[in-house]
Amino acid sequence: MKLMIAAAVAATGVVVLAGCTTMTKEQCLAGAWGEKGYQDGLSGYRPSRLDDHAQACAKFGAAPNPSAYLSAREDGLRTYCTWESGFRQGRQGNSYGGVCSPAEERDFLPAYEDGRRIYVVEQAVSSAESALNSAISRIDDREDKLEAKQRELRQEGLTDEQRQRIRDRIREVRDEIRDARRDARRAEDDLRHAEVEARLVLSTIGGRYGVW
């Protein structure tokens, strides 16, 4: 269970942007750098995001307006660097790039960490539910295959070699059913533990952030 939660934390700690084009040709040629800066500030991007935009627009012969972009980005950050936004960012599993001032972080970071705690335990519950559903599906599938092979074995006119192949396959399917049932029991245990952890976190945070 600890490994499951740790993996969820690690997965949420990095925002993968590689290979993404940050601006379309139309956006580059429109030159709305103030609007783009505001949206990037609202999303908590670092100033280096402008370099990504410059690279995206260079192939269209468009250059950024740094002053318009950075000024508008600061406007966006004023909305981003609030406890409301921090809690929301954490709940969504978004990473934080250290873009808020120390004074702003006093409100932003505690709310962000609370949101992250909720996100992580909810992801652990979702992962355990998915594993359990997958195991149940495998059990159902293998039981259907077992019944089909048992019917096949009862057919007349089979050679000894054919019957042996069917018996071998029946043993394999029974082993697969046993493994799937073991996985289902493990997933049920993980789910119970994840639900307990989730209830604990939710009760600890309570209604601190209103309705969410």
Secondary structure, DSSP 8 states (H G I E B T S, - for coil): -HHHHHHHHHHHT----TT--SS-HHHHHHT-HHHHHHHHHHTT--TTHHHHHHHHHHTTT----HHHHHHHHHHHHHHHSSHHHHHHHHHTT----S-S-HHHHHHHHHHHHHHHHHHHHHHHHHHHHHHHHHHHHHHHHHHHHHHHHHHHHT-TT--HHHHHHHHHHHHHHHHHHHHHHHHHHHHHHHHHHHHHHHHHHHHHHTTTT---
